[in-house]
Amino acid sequence: MQSESSFYRVLREDGQLQHRGRSSAPGKKPAKPEACTATGPNQVWSWDITYLHSTVKGCYFYLYLFMDIFSRKVVGWEVHENESSELAADILCKTKLSEQIQSGHELILHSDNGSPMKGATMLATMQKLGVVPSFSRPSVSNDNPYSEALFKTLKYTPVYPTRPFESLEAARQWVHKFAHWYNTEHRHSALKYVTPEQRHTGQDVAILRQREKLYEDSKRKNPERWSGKTRDWSHDNIVRLNPVNDKDAGRKSESKNRKQAA
């Protein structure tokens, strides 16, 4: 009489242990999205939708917001009464046009896995415009950090209304003011305190160089006031979305080696 392990050995040798037909595969952890790198504006965008409370309980207005991860600029937005792939596709077309992005220019658009993001109309529009899609893992907000951070800034700003918006027009007017302030007045801490607009247009290079010179001159005139180096005002010309860390790199290498061995 053969042992149980002997049966499994024979099955394994004949390739009969893998899942076949319609049987379900074991739970598989979704792969982390491919890393994206932006070295200038209009290379990688991120977008998402957030709720804005209305005066009707259980009803919301929906803010569609597109941003450039390199400059953090709000490049496009609209507020509507519902979520749909068709509305998202229309806003994408308008935003690409307003940014004067020519055909043939590669643009990556990152989002989560919501139905407006993966709807047929949105995906078809992206393909038509030559926009490369990138998606987060299901239920992993950290895969879309730039949009999440922007929504937090929007809802935690001191001028955010304490009462729900009374109408769609009221919501649109408030977001219009916020987007203008955020792009042209907000000194972004992650951008070394230049505005997204200055970063988007390249003005930040001269501004940071001027600040560096100012600090160096001050240190030279009054060295006793400085205990070490001056603040780093160098220009960061690389922004990464979902970068690969050492652990991820090790896993990918192991997976590649297993495939090659097979």
Backbone as CSV, one residue per row, in Angstrom:
resi,resn,N_x,N_y,N_z,CA_x,CA_y,CA_z,C_x,C_y,C_z
1,MET,0.847,-1.205,0.000,0.000,0.000,0.000,0.877,1.247,0.000
2,GLN,0.598,2.153,-0.924,1.397,3.356,-1.051,0.952,4.403,-0.029
3,SER,1.907,5.212,0.425,1.578,6.278,1.375,0.926,7.458,0.654
4,GLU,0.324,8.343,1.445,-0.340,9.527,0.878,0.661,10.406,0.145
5,SER,1.860,10.542,0.717,2.877,11.392,0.091,3.293,10.846,-1.276
6,SER,3.228,9.494,-1.423,3.594,8.896,-2.708,2.598,9.293,-3.794
7,PHE,1.308,9.329,-3.438,0.297,9.759,-4.403,0.545,11.193,-4.845
8,TYR,0.849,12.059,-3.871,1.103,13.457,-4.206,2.369,13.610,-5.045
9,ARG,3.364,12.757,-4.797,4.589,12.805,-5.585,4.302,12.465,-7.037
10,VAL,3.489,11.427,-7.250,3.132,11.023,-8.616,2.331,12.122,-9.303
11,LEU,1.379,12.703,-8.579,0.574,13.793,-9.149,1.452,14.990,-9.515
12,ARG,2.394,15.298,-8.640,3.283,16.444,-8.876,4.142,16.209,-10.108
13,GLU,4.662,15.001,-10.256,5.501,14.677,-11.403,4.729,14.765,-12.717
14,ASP,3.430,14.489,-12.658,2.596,14.556,-13.868,1.926,15.910,-14.040
15,GLY,2.290,16.872,-13.189,1.726,18.211,-13.315,0.253,18.276,-13.013
16,GLN,-0.213,17.463,-12.058,-1.637,17.402,-11.759,-2.013,18.098,-10.444
17,LEU,-1.117,18.890,-9.891,-1.422,19.559,-8.623,-1.819,21.021,-8.791
18,GLN,-1.645,21.573,-10.012,-2.047,22.961,-10.200,-3.560,23.057,-10.337
19,HIS,-4.095,24.277,-10.151,-5.541,24.479,-10.275,-5.936,24.346,-11.741
20,ARG,-7.039,23.629,-11.960,-7.461,23.343,-13.316,-8.879,23.856,-13.555
21,GLY,-9.160,24.123,-14.806,-10.522,24.502,-15.188,-11.005,25.744,-14.471
22,ARG,-12.186,25.649,-13.842,-12.790,26.798,-13.199,-12.559,26.826,-11.703
23,SER,-11.711,25.950,-11.205,-11.446,25.959,-9.772,-10.723,27.240,-9.393
24,SER,-11.003,27.734,-8.219,-10.452,29.015,-7.787,-9.012,28.860,-7.345
25,ALA,-8.210,29.802,-7.735,-6.826,29.823,-7.282,-6.780,30.344,-5.863
26,PRO,-5.756,30.028,-5.097,-5.659,30.533,-3.733,-5.543,32.053,-3.737
27,GLY,-5.951,32.650,-2.608,-5.906,34.107,-2.512,-4.527,34.646,-2.848
28,LYS,-4.482,35.559,-3.769,-3.209,36.110,-4.220,-3.147,37.591,-3.896
29,LYS,-2.090,38.015,-3.264,-1.927,39.412,-2.903,-1.698,40.241,-4.155
30,PRO,-2.518,41.290,-4.364,-2.355,42.117,-5.571,-0.956,42.702,-5.658
31,ALA,-0.418,42.704,-6.859,0.934,43.227,-7.062,0.940,44.744,-6.939
32,LYS,2.011,45.279,-6.414,2.161,46.725,-6.296,2.256,47.326,-7.700
33,PRO,1.587,48.465,-7.945,1.639,49.051,-9.290,3.058,49.418,-9.694
34,GLU,3.285,49.457,-10.981,4.602,49.805,-11.495,5.005,51.208,-11.043
35,ALA,6.264,51.364,-10.689,6.764,52.666,-10.253,6.762,53.647,-11.421
36,CYS,6.401,54.900,-11.134,6.399,55.961,-12.142,7.340,57.076,-11.687
37,THR,8.067,57.642,-12.617,9.007,58.721,-12.305,8.719,59.917,-13.196
38,ALA,8.637,61.093,-12.573,8.427,62.338,-13.311,9.636,63.234,-13.117
39,THR,10.183,63.715,-14.206,11.321,64.643,-14.150,10.926,66.033,-14.646
40,GLY,9.642,66.219,-14.872,9.138,67.497,-15.342,7.626,67.476,-15.320
41,PRO,6.986,68.620,-15.575,5.524,68.671,-15.558,4.902,67.908,-16.715
42,ASN,3.657,67.495,-16.510,2.852,66.817,-17.531,3.465,65.505,-18.023
43,GLN,4.102,64.801,-17.104,4.599,63.453,-17.392,3.775,62.400,-16.654
44,VAL,3.447,62.694,-15.392,2.635,61.788,-14.591,1.562,62.600,-13.860
45,TRP,0.317,62.259,-14.113,-0.805,62.864,-13.396,-1.437,61.844,-12.468
46,SER,-2.096,62.367,-11.448,-2.868,61.531,-10.535,-4.263,62.139,-10.424
47,TRP,-5.274,61.275,-10.315,-6.611,61.833,-10.163,-7.481,60.956,-9.278
48,ASP,-8.519,61.583,-8.737,-9.431,60.862,-7.859,-10.720,61.680,-7.739
49,ILE,-11.684,61.106,-7.046,-12.972,61.767,-6.794,-13.205,61.776,-5.289
50,THR,-13.663,62.906,-4.757,-13.992,62.982,-3.340,-15.386,63.555,-3.158
51,TYR,-16.021,63.221,-2.027,-17.366,63.691,-1.735,-17.328,65.082,-1.117
52,LEU,-18.287,65.908,-1.478,-18.530,67.198,-0.831,-19.962,67.156,-0.312
53,HIS,-20.153,67.360,0.961,-21.484,67.238,1.565,-22.440,68.311,1.040
54,SER,-23.672,67.896,0.799,-24.737,68.833,0.432,-25.693,68.970,1.616
55,THR,-26.638,69.890,1.506,-27.595,70.088,2.599,-28.642,68.983,2.669
56,VAL,-28.707,68.150,1.633,-29.639,67.025,1.630,-28.923,65.808,2.217
57,LYS,-29.437,65.279,3.307,-28.785,64.158,3.981,-28.681,62.947,3.057
58,GLY,-27.472,62.399,2.964,-27.250,61.230,2.119,-26.932,61.558,0.678
59,CYS,-26.966,62.839,0.321,-26.641,63.272,-1.045,-25.353,64.076,-1.034
60,TYR,-24.557,63.901,-2.075,-23.262,64.550,-2.138,-23.025,65.165,-3.518
61,PHE,-22.073,66.085,-3.531,-21.522,66.552,-4.794,-20.172,65.860,-4.937
62,TYR,-19.749,65.642,-6.180,-18.534,64.865,-6.426,-17.487,65.726,-7.117
63,LEU,-16.350,65.855,-6.457,-15.242,66.637,-6.999,-14.280,65.722,-7.740
64,TYR,-14.178,65.910,-9.044,-13.191,65.224,-9.877,-11.967,66.127,-9.924
65,LEU,-10.800,65.600,-9.544,-9.631,66.466,-9.469,-8.396,65.766,-10.046
66,PHE,-7.776,66.418,-11.013,-6.550,65.925,-11.657,-5.381,66.791,-11.219
67,MET,-4.272,66.163,-10.854,-3.095,66.919,-10.436,-1.842,66.360,-11.091
68,ASP,-0.841,67.209,-11.205,0.462,66.819,-11.729,1.355,66.489,-10.544
69,ILE,1.908,65.273,-10.483,2.673,64.879,-9.292,4.018,65.588,-9.212
70,PHE,4.556,66.042,-10.342,5.855,66.719,-10.311,5.726,68.098,-9.665
71,SER,4.708,68.837,-10.061,4.551,70.201,-9.567,3.480,70.329,-8.491
72,ARG,2.668,69.282,-8.300,1.509,69.277,-7.396,0.421,70.248,-7.856
73,LYS,0.522,70.728,-9.075,-0.473,71.665,-9.574,-1.796,70.955,-9.866
74,VAL,-2.892,71.612,-9.497,-4.213,71.140,-9.900,-4.386,71.526,-11.365
75,VAL,-4.309,70.539,-12.249,-4.365,70.836,-13.684,-5.788,70.802,-14.230
76,GLY,-6.697,70.162,-13.493,-8.077,70.100,-13.952,-9.007,69.648,-12.849
77,TRP,-10.211,70.187,-12.835,-11.200,69.773,-11.836,-12.601,70.155,-12.303
78,GLU,-13.580,69.449,-11.801,-14.989,69.782,-11.992,-15.789,69.167,-10.857
79,VAL,-16.919,69.777,-10.540,-17.817,69.248,-9.518,-19.136,68.876,-10.185
80,HIS,-19.615,67.655,-9.906,-20.860,67.185,-10.501,-21.735,66.514,-9.448
81,GLU,-22.949,66.179,-9.859,-23.905,65.570,-8.940,-23.830,64.046,-8.940
82,ASN,-22.998,63.487,-9.787,-22.870,62.028,-9.822,-21.482,61.632,-10.308
83,GLU,-21.151,60.361,-10.113,-19.886,59.802,-10.575,-20.123,59.034,-11.869
84,SER,-19.276,59.229,-12.853,-19.407,58.445,-14.077,-18.107,58.470,-14.856
85,SER,-17.903,57.408,-15.610,-16.739,57.305,-16.472,-16.796,58.339,-17.590
86,GLU,-18.016,58.647,-18.053,-18.186,59.611,-19.135,-17.747,61.010,-18.706
87,LEU,-18.128,61.416,-17.494,-17.723,62.735,-16.991,-16.209,62.799,-16.817
88,ALA,-15.628,61.733,-16.272,-14.179,61.691,-16.073,-13.440,61.808,-17.397
89,ALA,-13.930,61.117,-18.418,-13.298,61.163,-19.738,-13.367,62.573,-20.327
90,ASP,-14.507,63.231,-20.133,-14.677,64.590,-20.649,-13.710,65.558,-19.971
91,ILE,-13.551,65.419,-18.663,-12.639,66.299,-17.918,-11.198,66.052,-18.343
92,LEU,-10.843,64.791,-18.573,-9.492,64.470,-19.031,-9.192,65.153,-20.363
93,CYS,-10.139,65.108,-21.280,-9.951,65.748,-22.583,-9.731,67.253,-22.419
94,LYS,-10.559,67.887,-21.592,-10.451,69.327,-21.371,-9.112,69.687,-20.712
95,THR,-8.704,68.864,-19.752,-7.463,69.140,-19.019,-6.248,68.992,-19.932
96,LYS,-6.245,67.954,-20.717,-5.127,67.742,-21.651,-5.045,68.909,-22.648
97,LEU,-6.191,69.404,-23.068,-6.230,70.535,-23.989,-5.755,71.814,-23.313
98,SER,-6.191,72.046,-22.073,-5.801,73.272,-21.370,-4.306,73.314,-21.068
99,GLU,-3.703,72.125,-20.889,-2.265,72.059,-20.640,-1.463,72.042,-21.936
100,GLN,-2.163,72.104,-23.065,-1.526,72.174,-24.388,-0.549,71.019,-24.616
101,ILE,-0.983,69.836,-24.250,-0.163,68.636,-24.443,-0.380,68.120,-25.858
102,GLN,0.685,68.047,-26.604,0.609,67.641,-28.008,0.509,66.124,-28.134
103,SER,-0.028,65.672,-29.247,-0.101,64.237,-29.509,1.313,63.672,-29.631
104,GLY,1.488,62.488,-29.114,2.822,61.875,-29.112,3.566,62.089,-27.810
105,HIS,3.065,63.024,-26.978,3.684,63.265,-25.666,3.185,62.212,-24.688
106,GLU,4.082,61.437,-24.103,3.663,60.372,-23.203,3.240,60.926,-21.851
107,LEU,2.048,60.561,-21.456,1.487,60.994,-20.178,0.930,59.770,-19.468
108,ILE,1.331,59.581,-18.215,0.809,58.498,-17.383,-0.244,59.078,-16.457
109,LEU,-1.375,58.409,-16.367,-2.459,58.855,-15.487,-2.726,57.776,-14.448
110,HIS,-2.487,58.128,-13.176,-2.644,57.163,-12.090,-3.939,57.422,-11.331
111,SER,-4.593,56.346,-10.900,-5.832,56.474,-10.134,-6.052,55.211,-9.320
112,ASP,-7.139,55.208,-8.544,-7.488,53.985,-7.835,-8.335,53.094,-8.746
113,ASN,-9.020,52.113,-8.156,-9.736,51.125,-8.967,-11.234,51.360,-9.027
114,GLY,-11.689,52.589,-8.789,-13.112,52.868,-8.815,-13.716,52.675,-10.201
115,SER,-15.030,52.506,-10.242,-15.692,52.267,-11.528,-15.541,53.425,-12.512
116,PRO,-15.558,54.715,-12.069,-15.330,55.791,-13.043,-13.928,55.737,-13.646
117,MET,-12.959,55.232,-12.858,-11.579,55.176,-13.321,-11.365,54.068,-14.354
118,LYS,-12.082,52.951,-14.176,-11.867,51.803,-15.052,-13.037,51.555,-15.996
119,GLY,-13.938,52.547,-16.085,-15.072,52.418,-16.980,-14.644,52.390,-18.436
120,ALA,-15.472,51.813,-19.277,-15.127,51.631,-20.689,-14.875,52.965,-21.393
121,THR,-15.699,53.970,-21.089,-15.540,55.265,-21.765,-14.220,55.923,-21.393
122,MET,-13.875,55.870,-20.114,-12.621,56.468,-19.660,-11.418,55.758,-20.282
123,LEU,-11.425,54.441,-20.265,-10.303,53.686,-20.818,-10.170,53.903,-22.324
124,ALA,-11.310,53.976,-23.017,-11.269,54.206,-24.461,-10.746,55.602,-24.775
125,THR,-11.127,56.580,-23.957,-10.649,57.953,-24.150,-9.151,58.045,-23.904
126,MET,-8.663,57.376,-22.873,-7.239,57.373,-22.590,-6.454,56.767,-23.743
127,GLN,-6.976,55.674,-24.280,-6.300,55.034,-25.415,-6.278,55.969,-26.620
128,LYS,-7.382,56.652,-26.852,-7.474,57.582,-27.976,-6.504,58.748,-27.821
129,LEU,-6.346,59.224,-26.580,-5.470,60.369,-26.320,-4.009,59.966,-26.140
130,GLY,-3.740,58.665,-26.108,-2.369,58.204,-25.908,-1.911,58.322,-24.473
131,VAL,-2.862,58.270,-23.529,-2.548,58.366,-22.104,-2.391,56.957,-21.534
132,VAL,-1.307,56.739,-20.805,-1.005,55.413,-20.249,-1.669,55.264,-18.887
133,PRO,-2.526,54.255,-18.680,-3.192,54.080,-17.389,-2.301,53.425,-16.348
134,SER,-2.518,53.814,-15.109,-1.831,53.207,-13.965,-2.852,53.144,-12.834
135,PHE,-2.941,51.989,-12.155,-3.979,51.818,-11.145,-3.392,51.345,-9.815
136,SER,-4.041,51.775,-8.735,-3.675,51.339,-7.401,-4.159,49.911,-7.163
137,ARG,-3.657,49.291,-6.120,-4.205,48.015,-5.683,-5.557,48.254,-5.012
138,PRO,-6.465,47.300,-5.067,-7.769,47.472,-4.418,-7.628,47.764,-2.933
139,SER,-8.328,48.797,-2.479,-8.388,49.167,-1.056,-7.034,49.546,-0.470
140,VAL,-6.116,50.044,-1.295,-4.797,50.486,-0.808,-4.637,51.951,-1.185
141,SER,-4.985,52.845,-0.260,-4.942,54.278,-0.552,-3.517,54.790,-0.697
142,ASN,-2.551,54.100,-0.096,-1.158,54.549,-0.175,-0.600,54.484,-1.589
143,ASP,-1.283,53.741,-2.476,-0.820,53.659,-3.863,-1.160,54.923,-4.647
144,ASN,-1.990,55.785,-4.076,-2.356,57.038,-4.733,-2.141,58.191,-3.751
145,PRO,-0.912,58.355,-3.260,-0.668,59.275,-2.137,-0.834,60.749,-2.472
146,TYR,-0.536,61.147,-3.709,-0.579,62.571,-4.033,-2.012,63.101,-4.037
147,SER,-2.928,62.353,-4.615,-4.330,62.773,-4.607,-4.895,62.747,-3.193
148,GLU,-4.538,61.709,-2.419,-5.026,61.623,-1.048,-4.537,62.802,-0.220
149,ALA,-3.274,63.184,-0.400,-2.712,64.308,0.351,-3.383,65.623,-0.046
150,LEU,-3.681,65.777,-1.331,-4.330,66.994,-1.801,-5.747,67.117,-1.244
151,PHE,-6.481,66.004,-1.215,-7.831,66.044,-0.651,-7.798,66.381,0.838
152,LYS,-6.776,65.904,1.533,-6.663,66.236,2.952,-6.388,67.728,3.126
153,THR,-5.516,68.282,2.285,-5.253,69.721,2.337,-6.534,70.500,2.076
154,LEU,-7.312,70.042,1.100,-8.561,70.726,0.735,-9.539,70.728,1.903
155,LYS,-9.710,69.596,2.552,-10.743,69.494,3.584,-10.290,69.953,4.969
156,TYR,-8.973,70.140,5.139,-8.482,70.608,6.427,-8.027,72.068,6.387
157,THR,-8.165,72.705,5.229,-7.812,74.118,5.176,-8.783,74.907,6.051
158,PRO,-8.315,75.928,6.759,-9.184,76.674,7.686,-10.425,77.290,7.039
159,VAL,-10.379,77.536,5.727,-11.522,78.177,5.074,-12.513,77.157,4.507
160,TYR,-12.278,75.870,4.764,-13.249,74.873,4.294,-14.567,75.092,5.034
161,PRO,-15.690,75.119,4.323,-16.983,75.420,4.953,-17.319,74.473,6.109
162,THR,-17.823,75.060,7.192,-18.237,74.246,8.335,-19.633,73.664,8.128
163,ARG,-20.369,74.219,7.164,-21.703,73.729,6.847,-21.702,73.133,5.437
164,PRO,-22.602,72.201,5.149,-22.660,71.593,3.807,-22.941,72.640,2.729
165,PHE,-22.562,72.301,1.507,-22.817,73.203,0.385,-24.310,73.194,0.050
166,GLU,-24.860,74.394,-0.131,-26.297,74.518,-0.376,-26.685,74.181,-1.821
167,SER,-25.725,74.294,-2.730,-26.037,74.025,-4.136,-24.785,73.580,-4.872
168,LEU,-24.992,73.048,-6.057,-23.872,72.633,-6.902,-23.019,73.836,-7.271
169,GLU,-23.664,74.959,-7.550,-22.935,76.170,-7.921,-22.084,76.679,-6.761
170,ALA,-22.598,76.567,-5.540,-21.831,76.994,-4.367,-20.580,76.143,-4.194
171,ALA,-20.719,74.839,-4.430,-19.570,73.936,-4.328,-18.533,74.271,-5.394
172,ARG,-18.990,74.547,-6.603,-18.069,74.869,-7.689,-17.330,76.182,-7.425
173,GLN,-18.026,77.169,-6.887,-17.386,78.446,-6.596,-16.311,78.291,-5.532
174,TRP,-16.604,77.473,-4.509,-15.609,77.299,-3.451,-14.377,76.568,-3.972
175,VAL,-14.574,75.498,-4.742,-13.435,74.742,-5.279,-12.621,75.621,-6.224
176,HIS,-13.275,76.472,-6.995,-12.562,77.385,-7.893,-11.599,78.269,-7.100
177,LYS,-12.068,78.820,-5.981,-11.212,79.675,-5.142,-10.076,78.867,-4.533
178,PHE,-10.406,77.654,-4.075,-9.366,76.815,-3.471,-8.282,76.473,-4.482
179,ALA,-8.670,76.046,-5.683,-7.697,75.645,-6.701,-6.787,76.811,-7.073
180,HIS,-7.352,78.010,-7.170,-6.537,79.191,-7.490,-5.555,79.479,-6.362
181,TRP,-6.035,79.414,-5.122,-5.142,79.643,-3.979,-4.057,78.582,-3.919
182,TYR,-4.440,77.326,-4.076,-3.484,76.223,-3.957,-2.395,76.320,-5.029
183,ASN,-2.780,76.650,-6.241,-1.814,76.696,-7.350,-0.911,77.918,-7.306
184,THR,-1.439,79.064,-6.907,-0.693,80.329,-7.069,-0.235,80.980,-5.773
185,GLU,-0.774,80.555,-4.619,-0.403,81.209,-3.361,0.161,80.252,-2.320
186,HIS,-0.258,79.014,-2.350,0.154,78.035,-1.343,1.629,77.681,-1.494
187,ARG,2.418,77.989,-0.456,3.849,77.633,-0.451,3.967,76.188,0.028
188,HIS,4.144,75.291,-0.912,4.082,73.852,-0.637,5.354,73.390,0.062
189,SER,5.190,72.767,1.239,6.354,72.337,2.014,7.167,71.279,1.289
190,ALA,6.506,70.399,0.519,7.228,69.354,-0.215,7.966,69.914,-1.424
191,LEU,7.665,71.150,-1.800,8.322,71.792,-2.945,9.305,72.870,-2.485
192,LYS,9.705,72.785,-1.205,10.627,73.754,-0.621,10.038,75.161,-0.664
193,TYR,8.763,75.213,-0.383,8.026,76.454,-0.187,7.971,77.344,-1.426
194,VAL,7.805,76.731,-2.563,7.406,77.467,-3.759,5.980,77.007,-4.076
195,THR,5.282,77.747,-4.908,3.918,77.370,-5.246,3.918,76.313,-6.352
196,PRO,2.862,75.521,-6.455,2.769,74.562,-7.559,2.881,75.227,-8.927
197,GLU,2.329,76.407,-9.067,2.409,77.109,-10.350,3.851,77.459,-10.689
198,GLN,4.613,77.926,-9.691,6.025,78.250,-9.920,6.815,77.000,-10.293
199,ARG,6.502,75.897,-9.661,7.174,74.636,-9.969,6.788,74.161,-11.378
200,HIS,5.518,74.303,-11.727,5.008,73.826,-13.005,5.617,74.585,-14.174
201,THR,5.848,75.865,-13.984,6.376,76.704,-15.067,7.898,76.817,-15.044
202,GLY,8.551,76.215,-14.035,10.010,76.247,-13.971,10.572,77.463,-13.277
203,GLN,9.726,78.338,-12.740,10.214,79.526,-12.045,10.928,79.169,-10.742
204,ASP,10.627,77.992,-10.209,11.197,77.601,-8.914,12.708,77.458,-8.958
205,VAL,13.267,77.159,-10.118,14.719,76.975,-10.227,15.444,78.263,-9.834
206,ALA,15.025,79.367,-10.406,15.648,80.660,-10.100,15.345,81.093,-8.670
207,ILE,14.128,80.825,-8.212,13.738,81.216,-6.852,14.588,80.488,-5.823
208,LEU,14.771,79.187,-5.989,15.569,78.401,-5.040,17.039,78.788,-5.099
209,ARG,17.518,79.098,-6.298,18.906,79.534,-6.424,19.118,80.861,-5.691
210,GLN,18.157,81.743,-5.800,18.238,83.035,-5.119,18.204,82.860,-3.598
211,ARG,17.363,81.956,-3.120,17.297,81.699,-1.679,18.611,81.105,-1.168
212,GLU,19.186,80.205,-1.949,20.463,79.599,-1.552,21.548,80.654,-1.429
213,LYS,21.584,81.566,-2.380,22.578,82.647,-2.344,22.348,83.550,-1.128
214,LEU,21.097,83.842,-0.851,20.765,84.693,0.288,21.236,84.063,1.593
215,TYR,21.004,82.785,1.763,21.418,82.097,2.981,22.948,82.034,3.091
216,GLU,23.613,81.752,2.002,25.074,81.681,2.024,25.684,83.050,2.355
217,ASP,25.111,84.100,1.793,25.594,85.456,2.098,25.381,85.790,3.566
218,SER,24.237,85.393,4.101,23.952,85.669,5.515,24.913,84.910,6.423
219,LYS,25.214,83.673,6.061,26.141,82.887,6.869,27.544,83.472,6.818
220,ARG,27.926,83.965,5.636,29.255,84.558,5.486,29.385,85.844,6.312
221,LYS,28.328,86.619,6.392,28.363,87.875,7.141,28.289,87.651,8.645
222,ASN,27.517,86.624,9.066,27.346,86.358,10.486,27.520,84.865,10.771
223,PRO,28.744,84.362,10.661,28.970,82.919,10.831,28.613,82.399,12.216
224,GLU,28.655,83.270,13.240,28.352,82.824,14.601,26.883,82.433,14.772
225,ARG,26.037,82.846,13.859,24.612,82.521,13.956,24.279,81.154,13.352
226,TRP,25.280,80.509,12.783,25.031,79.242,12.096,25.836,78.132,12.760
227,SER,25.172,77.072,13.151,25.851,75.950,13.802,26.268,74.874,12.812
228,GLY,25.781,74.968,11.599,26.113,73.970,10.593,25.806,74.489,9.207
229,LYS,25.343,73.602,8.354,25.029,73.990,6.984,23.746,74.804,6.925
230,THR,23.581,75.545,5.852,22.350,76.288,5.643,21.258,75.330,5.147
231,ARG,20.046,75.805,5.092,18.939,74.983,4.587,19.218,74.563,3.146
232,ASP,18.838,73.335,2.832,19.033,72.811,1.477,17.969,73.397,0.540
233,TRP,18.394,74.277,-0.359,17.484,74.884,-1.326,17.721,74.335,-2.733
234,SER,18.374,73.193,-2.837,18.630,72.620,-4.156,17.315,72.200,-4.818
235,HIS,17.325,72.165,-6.134,16.121,71.846,-6.902,15.977,70.335,-7.047
236,ASP,14.861,69.792,-6.568,14.587,68.356,-6.718,13.941,68.128,-8.077
237,ASN,14.638,67.456,-8.955,14.114,67.296,-10.318,13.553,65.911,-10.598
238,ILE,13.369,65.101,-9.548,12.795,63.765,-9.726,11.713,63.535,-8.673
239,VAL,10.540,63.133,-9.129,9.439,62.781,-8.230,8.993,61.368,-8.587
240,ARG,8.877,60.516,-7.589,8.528,59.105,-7.826,7.168,58.777,-7.241
241,LEU,6.428,57.983,-7.969,5.140,57.466,-7.506,5.271,55.962,-7.334
242,ASN,4.985,55.475,-6.122,5.102,54.047,-5.805,6.485,53.498,-6.141
243,PRO,7.540,54.128,-5.600,8.893,53.643,-5.901,9.127,52.245,-5.353
244,VAL,10.015,51.522,-5.991,10.354,50.163,-5.568,11.376,50.236,-4.447
245,ASN,11.056,49.675,-3.267,12.030,49.653,-2.182,12.853,48.376,-2.248
246,ASP,13.794,48.248,-1.336,14.701,47.090,-1.354,13.943,45.773,-1.203
247,LYS,12.896,45.770,-0.364,12.129,44.541,-0.141,11.389,44.145,-1.418
248,ASP,10.764,45.148,-2.070,10.054,44.848,-3.316,11.011,44.352,-4.390
249,ALA,12.191,44.991,-4.459,13.173,44.584,-5.457,13.613,43.147,-5.231
250,GLY,13.771,42.771,-3.938,14.169,41.408,-3.621,13.114,40.398,-4.020
251,ARG,11.837,40.749,-3.803,10.754,39.853,-4.180,10.682,39.674,-5.686
252,LYS,10.835,40.775,-6.415,10.796,40.688,-7.871,11.934,39.846,-8.403
253,SER,13.107,39.979,-7.776,14.262,39.208,-8.206,14.039,37.717,-7.954
254,GLU,13.458,37.378,-6.787,13.187,35.984,-6.464,12.172,35.407,-7.442
255,SER,11.123,36.184,-7.726,10.100,35.713,-8.661,10.689,35.473,-10.042
256,LYS,11.554,36.387,-10.468,12.188,36.241,-11.774,13.069,35.000,-11.815
257,ASN,13.800,34.761,-10.738,14.676,33.590,-10.683,13.877,32.289,-10.716
258,ARG,12.708,32.288,-10.025,11.878,31.081,-10.020,11.350,30.779,-11.413
259,LYS,10.937,31.858,-12.123,10.425,31.673,-13.479,11.505,31.138,-14.404
260,GLN,12.722,31.685,-14.247,13.820,31.219,-15.077,14.182,29.772,-14.766
261,ALA,14.096,29.399,-13.497,14.420,28.030,-13.095,13.383,27.046,-13.629
262,ALA,12.105,27.513,-13.675,11.043,26.648,-14.185,11.187,26.429,-15.673
